[in-house]
Amino acid sequence: MMSSTTLTAMCTAAAFALTAGGAAAADVVGPLKRLDDTGMAACVVDGAFARACAGTGQDGEYGRDARGHSSGNGRAGFSFVRVCGSGEEEGSGTCPAHPAVGTGPDQWACTRDLVTGLLWEIKQADGSLRDQDMLISMQNWGWGFPTVTELRTLMNGAAVCGSTRWDAPTLTELLSLVDYARAGQTKIDLHYFPNTPTRHGYGVPYPRQAPDEGNYVGVNFITGTGDGGYPGDGSSVRLVTRPGQTAAARYADGVDPADVVDRWTRLEWQRCPLGMAWTPAACTGTPAPLTWPEALAAANDHPGWRLPNVKELASLTTLDDGLLDAGAFVGNRTGAFWSSTPFVGDAAQAWHVEFADGYAMSWYPLPAERRFIVLLVRDAAK
């Protein structure tokens, strides 16, 4: 097995060669291997949702969810497996093929996301610290709520599902679980995440470096929306274990210095919004505010590039202040951007993401005639 030093050196030395799919991405670094897709496999055509997405530039034209139908282990590109408290997957060892939810060694205690590699805690219905209705403190103000640290200590001390590396999730990790194609339903696969609260969203300690303090971003699995907030008490928290990964820098230059590769998600981004031009270490000009149809059409005018889906766009938030990365997106850390994801509840709306600051980073659907700026993306070569 390679040492972490060797792996880091390999990632640091990896070259980024331009191919038809974009710049080549080194092996996984950071807290997320790749993003789950949104689940959207339909597009808005002539004011209504249709499966014929070719040429629309919308979310449903791209990704695993566009290529694959629901299977036995997840819907439209999602892929999960149940894990018993022992750490064994369903149907292996002493873990039953259909384990019941519980905290025992042969009961279902976790779910592994086979796309991202993340191992997620399953909430219980037993009145314990892991109960679905237990609210956790984002900042320990002594109001009677247990803290994230207490939950993490419990999980790691018991080596739940064989892991002693349980931690609060980042925004991007938690957002990966949202299924944006679910209309009028809790936007997570309840076949693999039972006991998900339906009265409030999950809060994410924010910034992650101080998980019981600071600001937080909440992901609401009822609406799929999210926004920043002040330090507070009383949020649901679902802990996660990350696969072993290296700690190399998140962003690397593309072959064209106007582009940047995100090695956490294996996506390549144009550094400058449409309407601006890249000059050494800066974007010049003024971003072009576009309606959603105009944004899709403008993206289609750039062969090989596309409008990002809502998860891809929100993933760009930094862990410390909620803005775009200062090194990767020089001078363009704020703004409201269109995603390619239509709102399943209203064909006349689409999802946008606003990067403002740690208190206001948010995403929610708005009418398609609103005008926002556009940042283009493509898959980095594997």
ZAKEPA-219640 format. One record per residue (C-alpha): residue number from 1; residue in one letter; x, y, z. Coordinates in Angstrom, 3 decimals. Each point is the difference from the previous one (the first is absolute). Layout:
N
+-----+------+----------+----------+----------+
| seq | type |     east |    north |       up |
+-----+------+----------+----------+----------+
| NUM |    A |        X |        Y |        Z |
...
+-----+------+----------+----------+----------+
//
This chain:
382
+-----+------+----------+----------+----------+
| seq | type |     east |    north |       up |
+-----+------+----------+----------+----------+
|   1 |    M |    0.000 |    0.000 |    0.000 |
|   2 |    M |    1.365 |    3.442 |   -0.943 |
|   3 |    S |    0.811 |    2.450 |    2.743 |
|   4 |    S |   -1.872 |    3.320 |    0.193 |
|   5 |    T |    3.300 |    1.739 |   -0.821 |
|   6 |    T |    0.366 |   -1.996 |   -3.212 |
|   7 |    L |   -3.603 |    0.648 |   -1.005 |
|   8 |    T |    0.337 |    3.712 |    0.648 |
|   9 |    A |    3.142 |    0.151 |   -2.100 |
|  10 |    M |   -1.731 |   -1.844 |   -2.826 |
|  11 |    C |   -2.929 |    2.415 |    0.036 |
|  12 |    T |    2.243 |    3.039 |    0.222 |
|  13 |    A |    2.074 |   -1.175 |   -2.954 |
|  14 |    A |   -2.977 |   -0.948 |   -2.158 |
|  15 |    A |   -0.125 |    1.804 |   -3.337 |
|  16 |    F |   -3.165 |    1.475 |   -1.427 |
|  17 |    A |   -0.077 |   -0.843 |   -3.723 |
|  18 |    L |   -2.813 |    1.369 |   -2.159 |
|  19 |    T |   -2.210 |   -2.641 |   -1.602 |
|  20 |    A |   -3.386 |    0.005 |   -1.669 |
|  21 |    G |   -1.588 |   -0.175 |    3.444 |
|  22 |    G |    2.061 |    2.777 |    1.554 |
|  23 |    A |    3.066 |    0.067 |    2.201 |
|  24 |    A |    1.030 |   -3.265 |    1.611 |
|  25 |    A |   -0.822 |   -0.219 |    3.701 |
|  26 |    A |    2.377 |   -1.640 |    2.443 |
|  27 |    D |   -1.352 |   -2.666 |    2.333 |
|  28 |    V |   -2.384 |    1.051 |    2.738 |
|  29 |    V |    1.073 |    2.724 |    2.411 |
|  30 |    G |   -1.961 |    1.836 |    2.656 |
|  31 |    P |   -3.266 |   -1.024 |    1.674 |
|  32 |    L |   -1.968 |   -1.159 |   -3.040 |
|  33 |    K |    0.936 |   -2.333 |   -2.821 |
|  34 |    R |   -2.702 |    1.189 |   -2.381 |
|  35 |    L |   -3.533 |    1.333 |    0.229 |
|  36 |    D |   -3.202 |   -1.946 |   -0.243 |
|  37 |    D |   -2.174 |    1.274 |   -2.820 |
|  38 |    T |   -3.201 |    1.861 |    0.786 |
|  39 |    G |   -2.373 |   -2.769 |   -1.077 |
|  40 |    M |   -1.496 |    2.207 |   -2.742 |
|  41 |    A |   -0.510 |   -1.965 |   -3.212 |
|  42 |    A |   -2.713 |    2.223 |   -1.498 |
|  43 |    C |    0.273 |    3.458 |   -1.544 |
|  44 |    V |   -2.316 |    2.931 |   -0.642 |
|  45 |    V |   -1.095 |   -0.008 |   -3.649 |
|  46 |    D |   -2.685 |    2.427 |   -1.220 |
|  47 |    G |   -0.940 |    0.830 |    3.579 |
|  48 |    A |   -0.443 |   -3.591 |    1.222 |
|  49 |    F |    2.229 |   -2.805 |    1.259 |
|  50 |    A |    1.035 |   -2.595 |   -2.583 |
|  51 |    R |    2.555 |   -2.795 |   -0.246 |
|  52 |    A |    1.325 |    1.340 |   -3.305 |
|  53 |    C |    2.955 |    1.984 |    1.321 |
|  54 |    A |    2.461 |   -0.117 |   -2.911 |
|  55 |    G |    1.188 |    3.458 |   -0.966 |
|  56 |    T |   -1.683 |    1.804 |    2.895 |
|  57 |    G |    3.198 |    0.455 |    2.029 |
|  58 |    Q |   -2.043 |   -0.745 |    3.115 |
|  59 |    D |    0.964 |   -2.196 |    2.941 |
|  60 |    G |   -1.914 |   -3.009 |   -1.322 |
|  61 |    E |    2.193 |   -0.196 |   -3.110 |
|  62 |    Y |    3.154 |   -0.874 |    1.958 |
|  63 |    G |    1.279 |   -2.353 |    2.667 |
|  64 |    R |   -0.729 |   -3.388 |    1.512 |
|  65 |    D |   -3.669 |    0.832 |    0.558 |
|  66 |    A |   -0.427 |    0.758 |   -3.714 |
|  67 |    R |    1.630 |   -3.289 |   -1.025 |
|  68 |    G |   -1.401 |   -2.394 |    2.571 |
|  69 |    H |   -3.439 |   -0.909 |    1.242 |
|  70 |    S |   -0.955 |   -0.945 |    3.523 |
|  71 |    S |    1.606 |   -3.221 |    1.183 |
|  72 |    G |   -0.190 |   -2.250 |    3.014 |
|  73 |    N |    2.418 |    2.195 |    1.943 |
|  74 |    G |   -1.118 |    3.512 |   -0.817 |
|  75 |    R |   -2.045 |    2.237 |   -2.259 |
|  76 |    A |    1.253 |    1.688 |   -3.192 |
|  77 |    G |    3.737 |   -0.160 |    0.490 |
|  78 |    F |    0.108 |   -0.221 |    3.797 |
|  79 |    S |    1.600 |   -3.185 |    1.334 |
|  80 |    F |   -0.019 |   -1.113 |    3.644 |
|  81 |    V |    0.651 |   -3.051 |    2.149 |
|  82 |    R |   -1.133 |   -0.688 |    3.566 |
|  83 |    V |    2.690 |   -0.617 |    2.619 |
|  84 |    C |   -0.423 |   -1.789 |    3.310 |
|  85 |    G |    1.394 |    1.280 |    3.289 |
|  86 |    S |    2.854 |   -2.493 |   -0.365 |
|  87 |    G |    1.177 |    1.745 |   -3.147 |
|  88 |    E |   -1.073 |   -2.842 |   -2.293 |
|  89 |    E |   -2.187 |    0.788 |   -2.991 |
|  90 |    E |   -3.451 |   -1.511 |   -0.426 |
|  91 |    G |    0.158 |   -3.638 |   -1.050 |
|  92 |    S |    3.637 |   -0.471 |    1.046 |
|  93 |    G |    1.406 |   -1.657 |    3.107 |
|  94 |    T |   -2.634 |    0.012 |    2.728 |
|  95 |    C |   -1.768 |    3.100 |   -1.334 |
|  96 |    P |   -3.410 |   -1.137 |   -1.329 |
|  97 |    A |   -1.039 |    0.629 |   -3.578 |
|  98 |    H |   -2.793 |    2.221 |    1.311 |
|  99 |    P |    1.175 |    1.289 |    3.392 |
| 100 |    A |   -2.415 |    1.766 |    2.323 |
| 101 |    V |    0.843 |    3.495 |    1.194 |
| 102 |    G |    1.757 |   -0.039 |    3.344 |
| 103 |    T |    3.273 |    0.411 |    1.850 |
| 104 |    G |    0.985 |   -3.641 |    0.408 |
| 105 |    P |    2.917 |   -1.549 |   -1.911 |
| 106 |    D |   -2.346 |   -1.782 |   -2.439 |
| 107 |    Q |   -2.457 |    2.858 |   -0.343 |
| 108 |    W |   -0.110 |    2.767 |   -2.583 |
| 109 |    A |    1.862 |    3.000 |    1.433 |
| 110 |    C |    1.562 |    1.710 |   -3.034 |
| 111 |    T |   -0.340 |    0.447 |   -3.744 |
| 112 |    R |    2.951 |    0.245 |   -2.391 |
| 113 |    D |   -0.287 |    2.192 |   -3.082 |
| 114 |    L |    1.681 |   -1.999 |   -2.769 |
| 115 |    V |    0.452 |    3.109 |   -2.167 |
| 116 |    T |    1.778 |    2.220 |    2.515 |
| 117 |    G |    1.387 |   -2.712 |    2.294 |
| 118 |    L |   -1.458 |    1.779 |    3.024 |
| 119 |    L |   -1.383 |   -2.065 |    2.907 |
| 120 |    W |   -3.053 |    1.604 |    1.622 |
| 121 |    E |   -1.602 |   -0.461 |    3.389 |
| 122 |    I |   -3.564 |   -1.341 |    0.011 |
| 123 |    K |   -2.208 |    1.841 |    2.459 |
| 124 |    Q |   -1.790 |   -2.118 |    2.571 |
| 125 |    A |   -3.460 |    0.074 |    1.608 |
| 126 |    D |    1.105 |   -0.968 |    3.501 |
| 127 |    G |    0.159 |    3.238 |    1.990 |
| 128 |    S |    3.802 |   -0.038 |    0.067 |
| 129 |    L |    2.491 |    2.653 |   -1.080 |
| 130 |    R |   -0.330 |   -1.499 |   -3.500 |
| 131 |    D |   -3.791 |    0.302 |   -0.053 |
| 132 |    Q |   -1.600 |    1.576 |   -3.067 |
| 133 |    D |   -1.564 |    2.714 |    2.171 |
| 134 |    M |    3.127 |    0.871 |    1.987 |
| 135 |    L |    1.084 |    3.595 |   -0.613 |
| 136 |    I |    3.695 |    0.826 |    0.270 |
| 137 |    S |    1.747 |    3.192 |    1.042 |
| 138 |    M |    1.962 |    1.884 |   -2.633 |
| 139 |    Q |    1.470 |    2.108 |    2.804 |
| 140 |    N |   -0.029 |   -1.119 |    3.617 |
| 141 |    W |   -2.010 |    2.765 |    1.647 |
| 142 |    G |   -1.141 |   -2.259 |    2.829 |
| 143 |    W |   -3.629 |   -0.119 |   -1.067 |
| 144 |    G |   -0.284 |   -3.726 |    0.586 |
| 145 |    F |    0.795 |   -1.276 |   -3.492 |
| 146 |    P |    2.808 |   -2.557 |   -0.381 |
| 147 |    T |    2.903 |    1.116 |   -2.162 |
| 148 |    V |    1.460 |   -1.347 |   -3.214 |
| 149 |    T |    3.052 |   -1.031 |    2.035 |
| 150 |    E |   -2.151 |   -2.184 |    2.264 |
| 151 |    L |   -1.581 |   -1.753 |   -2.977 |
| 152 |    R |    3.374 |   -0.479 |   -1.668 |
| 153 |    T |    1.533 |   -1.369 |    3.218 |
| 154 |    L |   -2.855 |   -2.490 |    0.363 |
| 155 |    M |    0.308 |   -1.241 |   -3.580 |
| 156 |    N |    3.785 |   -0.279 |    0.024 |
| 157 |    G |    0.138 |   -1.564 |    3.453 |
| 158 |    A |   -2.380 |   -2.736 |   -1.124 |
| 159 |    A |    1.791 |   -0.395 |   -3.373 |
| 160 |    V |   -3.394 |    0.077 |   -1.710 |
| 161 |    C |    0.165 |   -1.944 |   -3.279 |
| 162 |    G |    3.687 |   -0.642 |    0.679 |
| 163 |    S |    0.966 |    3.692 |   -0.195 |
| 164 |    T |    1.723 |    2.210 |    2.564 |
| 165 |    R |    0.149 |    2.963 |   -2.410 |
| 166 |    W |   -3.547 |    1.336 |    0.285 |
| 167 |    D |   -0.243 |    3.726 |   -0.610 |
| 168 |    A |   -2.481 |    2.739 |   -0.803 |
| 169 |    P |   -0.527 |    0.257 |   -3.760 |
| 170 |    T |    0.969 |    2.872 |   -2.208 |
| 171 |    L |   -2.696 |    1.786 |   -1.955 |
| 172 |    T |    1.038 |   -1.724 |   -3.236 |
| 173 |    E |   -0.075 |   -3.450 |    1.592 |
| 174 |    L |   -3.471 |    0.471 |    1.455 |
| 175 |    L |   -1.348 |    1.636 |   -3.149 |
| 176 |    S |    1.116 |   -3.048 |   -1.989 |
| 177 |    L |   -2.887 |   -2.006 |    1.508 |
| 178 |    V |   -2.795 |    2.306 |   -1.211 |
| 179 |    D |   -2.198 |   -1.388 |   -2.790 |
| 180 |    Y |   -1.316 |    3.008 |   -1.902 |
| 181 |    A |   -2.385 |   -2.040 |   -2.143 |
| 182 |    R |   -2.282 |   -0.825 |    2.926 |
| 183 |    A |   -3.089 |    2.225 |   -0.157 |
| 184 |    G |   -2.034 |    0.358 |    3.180 |
| 185 |    Q |    2.154 |   -2.551 |    1.825 |
| 186 |    T |    2.916 |   -0.011 |    2.391 |
| 187 |    K |    2.924 |    0.480 |   -2.356 |
| 188 |    I |    2.101 |   -2.966 |    1.096 |
| 189 |    D |   -0.339 |   -3.719 |   -0.690 |
| 190 |    L |   -1.935 |   -1.233 |    3.047 |
| 191 |    H |    0.666 |   -3.594 |   -1.046 |
| 192 |    Y |    3.633 |    0.610 |    0.978 |
| 193 |    F |   -0.411 |    2.860 |    2.496 |
| 194 |    P |   -2.988 |   -0.895 |    2.198 |
| 195 |    N |   -0.979 |    2.155 |    2.986 |
| 196 |    T |    1.015 |    3.186 |   -1.809 |
| 197 |    P |   -1.672 |    2.934 |    1.780 |
| 198 |    T |   -2.748 |    1.623 |   -2.047 |
| 199 |    R |   -0.583 |    3.024 |    2.245 |
| 200 |    H |    3.343 |    1.756 |   -0.414 |
| 201 |    G |    3.169 |   -0.102 |   -2.053 |
| 202 |    Y |    3.408 |   -1.234 |    0.960 |
| 203 |    G |    2.406 |    2.615 |    1.266 |
| 204 |    V |    3.645 |   -0.154 |   -1.004 |
| 205 |    P |    2.586 |    1.412 |    2.427 |
| 206 |    Y |    1.596 |    2.841 |   -1.875 |
| 207 |    P |    2.896 |    0.558 |   -0.193 |
| 208 |    R |    0.972 |   -3.643 |    0.457 |
| 209 |    Q |    3.254 |    0.843 |    1.784 |
| 210 |    A |   -1.985 |    0.895 |    3.145 |
| 211 |    P |   -2.944 |   -2.424 |   -0.116 |
| 212 |    D |   -1.709 |    1.224 |    3.183 |
| 213 |    E |    0.394 |    3.692 |   -0.749 |
| 214 |    G |   -0.224 |    2.513 |   -2.811 |
| 215 |    N |   -2.616 |    0.289 |   -2.678 |
| 216 |    Y |   -1.787 |   -2.869 |   -1.689 |
| 217 |    V |   -1.723 |   -0.824 |   -3.236 |
| 218 |    G |   -3.191 |   -2.017 |    0.097 |
| 219 |    V |   -1.120 |   -2.476 |   -2.662 |
| 220 |    N |   -3.748 |   -0.493 |    0.077 |
| 221 |    F |   -0.969 |   -3.464 |   -1.236 |
| 222 |    I |   -3.646 |    1.004 |   -0.245 |
| 223 |    T |    0.490 |    2.837 |   -2.490 |
| 224 |    G |    3.541 |   -0.637 |   -1.272 |
| 225 |    T |    0.878 |    3.600 |    0.869 |
| 226 |    G |    2.769 |    1.247 |    2.232 |
| 227 |    D |    1.408 |    3.139 |    1.483 |
| 228 |    G |    2.518 |    1.319 |    2.464 |
| 229 |    G |   -0.819 |    0.977 |    3.539 |
| 230 |    Y |    1.311 |    1.318 |    3.251 |
| 231 |    P |    1.432 |   -2.299 |    2.670 |
| 232 |    G |   -2.870 |   -1.749 |    1.643 |
| 233 |    D |   -1.487 |   -3.014 |    1.724 |
| 234 |    G |   -2.539 |   -2.498 |   -1.161 |
| 235 |    S |    0.950 |   -1.540 |   -3.351 |
| 236 |    S |   -0.024 |   -3.591 |   -1.174 |
| 237 |    V |    3.466 |   -1.359 |   -0.751 |
| 238 |    R |    0.876 |   -3.158 |   -1.929 |
| 239 |    L |    3.635 |   -1.034 |    0.438 |
| 240 |    V |    2.211 |   -1.343 |   -2.778 |
| 241 |    T |    3.204 |   -2.016 |   -0.433 |
| 242 |    R |    2.203 |    0.858 |   -2.966 |
| 243 |    P |    2.103 |   -2.545 |   -1.865 |
| 244 |    G |    3.744 |    0.340 |    0.464 |
| 245 |    Q |    1.163 |    2.923 |   -2.097 |
| 246 |    T |    2.999 |    2.200 |   -0.522 |
| 247 |    A |    0.229 |    3.646 |    0.970 |
| 248 |    A |    1.357 |    1.548 |   -3.197 |
| 249 |    A |   -1.284 |    3.385 |   -1.126 |
| 250 |    R |   -3.589 |    0.059 |   -1.185 |
| 251 |    Y |    0.513 |    2.086 |   -3.153 |
| 252 |    A |    2.562 |   -0.317 |   -2.772 |
| 253 |    D |    0.488 |    2.010 |   -3.173 |
| 254 |    G |   -1.379 |   -1.413 |   -3.212 |
| 255 |    V |    2.175 |   -0.074 |   -3.101 |
| 256 |    D |   -1.680 |    3.300 |   -0.875 |
| 257 |    P |    0.645 |    2.339 |    2.961 |
| 258 |    A |   -3.500 |    1.406 |   -0.515 |
| 259 |    D |   -1.315 |   -3.317 |    1.367 |
| 260 |    V |    0.413 |   -1.714 |    3.358 |
| 261 |    V |   -0.445 |   -3.665 |    1.014 |
| 262 |    D |   -1.761 |   -0.882 |    3.244 |
| 263 |    R |    1.669 |   -3.248 |    1.068 |
| 264 |    W |   -2.569 |   -0.603 |    2.733 |
| 265 |    T |   -2.834 |   -0.432 |   -2.478 |
| 266 |    R |    1.956 |   -0.597 |   -3.231 |
| 267 |    L |   -1.593 |    2.965 |   -1.712 |
| 268 |    E |    1.688 |    2.650 |   -2.142 |
| 269 |    W |   -1.287 |    3.581 |    0.215 |
| 270 |    Q |    0.468 |    3.180 |   -1.963 |
| 271 |    R |    1.450 |    2.476 |    2.484 |
| 272 |    C |   -1.987 |    2.960 |   -1.359 |
| 273 |    P |   -3.790 |    0.334 |   -0.382 |
| 274 |    L |   -1.310 |    0.527 |   -3.510 |
| 275 |    G |    0.498 |    3.600 |   -1.040 |
| 276 |    M |    3.397 |    0.237 |    1.668 |
| 277 |    A |    3.449 |   -0.776 |   -1.411 |
| 278 |    W |    2.972 |   -1.658 |    1.700 |
| 279 |    T |    3.208 |    1.969 |    0.225 |
| 280 |    P |    2.963 |   -1.178 |    2.056 |
| 281 |    A |   -1.307 |   -0.574 |    3.540 |
| 282 |    A |   -3.240 |    1.950 |   -0.517 |
| 283 |    C |   -3.363 |    0.172 |   -1.737 |
| 284 |    T |   -0.760 |    3.252 |   -1.800 |
| 285 |    G |   -3.223 |    1.441 |   -1.314 |
| 286 |    T |   -3.538 |   -0.408 |    1.339 |
| 287 |    P |   -1.965 |   -3.261 |    0.428 |
| 288 |    A |   -2.970 |   -0.330 |   -2.349 |
| 289 |    P |   -3.320 |   -0.307 |    1.894 |
| 290 |    L |   -2.135 |   -2.559 |   -1.857 |
| 291 |    T |   -3.408 |   -1.596 |    0.336 |
| 292 |    W |    0.006 |   -3.773 |    0.466 |
| 293 |    P |   -0.838 |   -0.739 |   -3.685 |
| 294 |    E |    2.706 |    2.472 |   -1.028 |
| 295 |    A |    2.484 |   -1.645 |    2.362 |
| 296 |    L |   -0.687 |   -3.440 |   -1.507 |
| 297 |    A |    0.334 |    1.357 |   -3.529 |
| 298 |    A |    3.248 |    1.800 |    0.860 |
| 299 |    A |    1.449 |   -3.199 |    1.466 |
| 300 |    N |   -0.925 |   -1.886 |   -3.176 |
| 301 |    D |    2.029 |    2.564 |   -1.946 |
| 302 |    H |    3.141 |   -1.255 |    1.776 |
| 303 |    P |    0.583 |   -3.548 |   -1.339 |
| 304 |    G |    1.199 |   -2.430 |    2.649 |
| 305 |    W |   -1.234 |    2.203 |    2.846 |
| 306 |    R |   -3.348 |    0.062 |    1.778 |
| 307 |    L |   -1.986 |    1.750 |    2.691 |
| 308 |    P |    0.685 |   -1.739 |    3.362 |
| 309 |    N |   -2.771 |   -1.752 |    1.887 |
| 310 |    V |   -1.007 |    1.352 |    3.407 |
| 311 |    K |    2.220 |   -2.429 |    1.949 |
| 312 |    E |    3.044 |    0.718 |   -2.122 |
| 313 |    L |   -0.475 |    3.731 |    0.414 |
| 314 |    A |   -0.611 |   -0.103 |    3.763 |
| 315 |    S |    3.048 |   -2.249 |    0.437 |
| 316 |    L |    2.230 |    2.978 |   -0.787 |
| 317 |    T |   -0.662 |    1.630 |    3.358 |
| 318 |    T |    3.104 |    0.134 |    2.180 |
| 319 |    L |    0.042 |   -1.594 |    3.443 |
| 320 |    D |    0.970 |    3.203 |    1.786 |
| 321 |    D |   -2.228 |    2.792 |   -1.274 |
| 322 |    G |   -2.548 |   -1.298 |   -2.511 |
| 323 |    L |    1.480 |    1.887 |   -2.952 |
| 324 |    L |    1.668 |   -1.216 |   -3.180 |
| 325 |    D |    3.652 |   -0.926 |    0.478 |
| 326 |    A |    2.230 |    3.087 |   -0.097 |
| 327 |    G |    2.797 |   -1.740 |   -1.908 |
| 328 |    A |   -2.098 |   -1.896 |   -2.526 |
| 329 |    F |   -2.502 |    2.757 |   -0.773 |
| 330 |    V |    2.041 |    3.171 |    0.324 |
| 331 |    G |   -2.153 |    3.069 |    0.519 |
| 332 |    N |   -3.250 |   -1.930 |   -0.506 |
| 333 |    R |   -0.798 |   -1.403 |    3.420 |
| 334 |    T |   -3.572 |    1.273 |    0.254 |
| 335 |    G |   -3.112 |    0.084 |   -2.106 |
| 336 |    A |   -3.211 |   -1.820 |   -0.902 |
| 337 |    F |    0.517 |   -2.711 |   -2.644 |
| 338 |    W |   -2.433 |   -2.085 |   -2.041 |
| 339 |    S |    0.199 |   -3.778 |    0.165 |
| 340 |    S |   -1.266 |   -2.340 |   -2.723 |
| 341 |    T |   -2.492 |   -1.655 |    2.382 |
| 342 |    P |   -3.684 |    0.827 |   -0.550 |
| 343 |    F |   -2.341 |    0.053 |    2.988 |
| 344 |    V |   -2.045 |   -3.191 |   -0.035 |
| 345 |    G |   -2.868 |    1.803 |    1.748 |
| 346 |    D |   -0.395 |    2.688 |   -2.686 |
| 347 |    A |    1.284 |   -0.185 |   -3.587 |
| 348 |    A |    0.219 |    3.804 |   -0.076 |
| 349 |    Q |    2.692 |    0.046 |    2.693 |
| 350 |    A |    3.588 |   -1.221 |    0.326 |
| 351 |    W |    2.574 |   -0.307 |    2.762 |
| 352 |    H |    2.575 |    2.708 |    0.607 |
| 353 |    V |    2.857 |    0.255 |    2.513 |
| 354 |    E |    1.056 |    3.227 |    1.673 |
| 355 |    F |    3.466 |    0.434 |    1.454 |
| 356 |    A |   -0.099 |    3.001 |    2.318 |
| 357 |    D |    1.709 |   -0.741 |    3.310 |
| 358 |    G |   -0.114 |   -2.522 |    2.826 |
| 359 |    Y |   -3.420 |    1.257 |    1.053 |
| 360 |    A |   -1.697 |    0.156 |   -3.389 |
| 361 |    M |    1.318 |   -2.798 |   -2.242 |
| 362 |    S |   -3.237 |   -1.551 |   -1.251 |
| 363 |    W |   -1.739 |   -1.917 |   -2.771 |
| 364 |    Y |   -3.675 |   -0.137 |   -0.925 |
| 365 |    P |   -2.190 |    0.086 |   -3.139 |
| 366 |    L |   -1.006 |    3.291 |   -1.636 |
| 367 |    P |   -1.969 |    0.990 |   -3.136 |
| 368 |    A |    1.943 |   -0.686 |   -3.194 |
| 369 |    E |   -0.361 |    3.605 |   -1.174 |
| 370 |    R |    2.211 |    1.242 |    2.836 |
| 371 |    R |    3.509 |    1.033 |   -1.064 |
| 372 |    F |    3.089 |   -1.549 |    1.561 |
| 373 |    I |    3.590 |   -0.562 |   -1.080 |
| 374 |    V |    1.393 |   -3.205 |   -1.484 |
| 375 |    L |    3.059 |   -2.115 |    0.768 |
| 376 |    L |    0.709 |   -2.917 |   -2.361 |
| 377 |    V |    1.263 |   -3.468 |    0.917 |
| 378 |    R |    1.002 |   -3.298 |   -1.618 |
| 379 |    D |    1.077 |   -3.379 |    1.321 |
| 380 |    A |    3.727 |   -0.301 |    0.587 |
| 381 |    A |    1.567 |   -3.015 |   -1.687 |
| 382 |    K |    0.060 |   -3.057 |    2.260 |
+-----+------+----------+----------+----------+
//
